[in-house]
Structure formats: C-alpha cells, structure tokens
Amino acid sequence: MKEITAYISKNLQTIRKERGLSLDKTAKLTEVSKAMLAQIERGDSVPTVTTLWKIANGLKVSFSSLISQQTNPIRVIKKQDRYLVTEAENHYRVHAAVPFSPEKQFEVFMVELDPENEHKSSPHNPGVEEHVFVQEGQLEMDIDGTVEKIEEGEAIIFNGNQTHIYRNIGDKILHLLVLIYYAK
C-alpha cells in the first residue's frame, strides 16, 4: 500500500505543479478539501476510490494516471504489479489492470464487489463512456434512475457523466472488467 500511496502523491503533485495550480485552486476544481489534498500529496493519507475520481474528474485526467507508476509506453502488466484501491470497508475493490493510454484515451479496471453490496459512482466528466463486462456474478446497474440487470457474460455501455450505482444482486463475489473511454 505504501507504493501506491507514493505514486498517488507524486502523480498528484506533478499534475498540479505542471498546471501551475495551488492547493486552493485544486480543491475548488476537484471538490476535495485543501487539507485532504495536502495529506495525499505528503503521502499521509490513502484516498478512497470516490476521492480519486473527484480528483481525476476535477483535473480532467484519467483515474489510473493518479495511481500508476509512470513508465515506458510498452510493458507487460504482471498480476502482482496491479494496484488495488478499496472502499466500503474493503467490500468494493478496484485493480488497475491496464493503465491509461494517452494515445487510445482509455483505461481498464478489474472490479470486485462483495454480495449484497453496492458502489455509488459520482458522475464523470462529459464525454466519459463506461463499458462494463460481467465476468462472474450478477450486476444491477442504476444509471441515473434507469435500472438494468446484467448477467454473467453480458455487458453494458453508458455515458459516465451521470450518477451510476453498481449493485451485486447475486450470492457470490461480482467480478467486472470496466473500460473507461475518455472522448477527446
């Protein structure tokens, strides 16, 4: 966990400084408090998935650009090298499977959601599209009040700029692949 905290700290600082943003301005853009941003940059706090999405949306960067080590454009992503971010007392787990690609404008996450749990995602920036593939389990998606049930082997695609809730309605861990596409 120390490693991912260091990546988040470094990446947030780099993005903020490259843009000439103060902590105050960054707090206004992201709706994350100045104090929390300072703690994250110092490596004193591990942000939740929701906080990371607020930062990513406010700064108009990809989620994985905050949590991944910046490396060469060609690489093999080993299972042991994936970064894990958790929320809801570890009932919602997100693994960065394929980091953001500036050329392709997408990233892929492996998501696990325990039975009888849900994750509410804040709206992303306009132009963000989510492609959610159910690998195992039963997913109920509530997209701004429209509810869809997606079975194992099925997928759902929607605009991510609206509130959406992932619900595990099955009796086993729900396994999802989530591709986030950032329109140019």
Phi, psi and omega in degrees: 000331179299321183297313181293324177299320179294320178296314180300314180302308182295314183295318179296314179300315182298311181299313182297314182290323177299330181266359179066034182264136171281168174297323178299312182294320178297320178299318179294319181293323187261345186062029173247134185301151177302318180298316180294317178300319179296318178297319179296314181296327178281347183082017181273347184220138174261112184289155176284169176302316180299316179296318179297321178294321177299316180295313180300314180295315182295324180267356180057050176233167178284156177301311185289341176293342176273329188253354185256149173287131180284123186223190177296156183291342179245125177197155174264133181259106181282150180306317182288348181264356179289144181264138182247130173235135183237163177205171177054055178054039177072015177276347179234118185235133181237123176252127175284101184277315179229113181297161179306137177246113180300327181288322184263341178064041176213166173212158183232138179236146169259124185241138174236134179227123182292156179305146177060031177233162178217161174228123178263123181255131175292156178300140175272180178295153175304143180092352179276128180242136178252136175241112185246121181248124179274112178276319182207133178105192181233127182248136168245122178254130173248107183250099180051042176096346176266121185255130178231140175257127182240124183268168176307132180088356180254171181218162174223140179235133181205162175286127185277003183271031175220157179300135178217142184237128174265127178234132173270109181258008178261184181254012176226170180300133178273126179246123182235150163251128182238115175261126177254120180252127179256104179296144180282000000 
